[in-house]
Amino acid sequence: MTSYLGIDSPAPPINVQHWLRGDPLSNFQLGKIYILDFFATTCGYCRPALTYLAQLQEGYRDMGVEAIAVASREEAATADDARAQVDAWVSKWLPYSKIRIAFDYSGEMDEHWMDASLSFGVPQAFVVDRDGSIAFIGHPDMLEDVLPKVIDGSWRASAEAKNAEKTRIAEGETYAAELVP
């Protein structure tokens, strides 16, 4: 694989089977900033990460920031069982959250977002900039520092962003090489 989803790449489409919370979103609106956070109900850190994501959305809503949580790696016997697991988990742990929650069992979101960006674990955050391009891929903990720079337009061209991207890709390539027998 030589082509990666990374900073400045056009954001792939949002193609999910179900929206468990919030209105469906079929594409990114230019002028808005979106944070997509991939999660799983079996991930211990995903609950605090999604709580933090909801706080970020509230804090930056007036600046055009919207958060979307994507469950795309839920394991269950059927898609309906997996969706029910995610729905129950969200109801239990994020009952008052105002972020959109999307569910994809097809593997398409994983393929076009996670796999294409060499992202192997959750939670994993993707920031889509106002022009529909990827501005950041990384751990949600980094959003506190990155998001204000994405909002003011200084992040993508910064040396900090380029170094973070180089490091992320190198780590992903190393991890991917370890997976191949």
Secondary structure, DSSP 8 states (H G I E B T S, - for coil): ------TTSB------SEEEES----S--TT-EEEEEEE-TT-TTHHHHHHHHHHHHHHHGGGTEEEEEEE-----SSHHHHHHHHHHHHHHH-TT--SEEEE--SSHHIIIIIGGGT--SSSEEEEE-TTSBEEEEE-GGGHHHHHHHHHTT-STTSHHHHHHHHHHHHHHHHHHHHH--
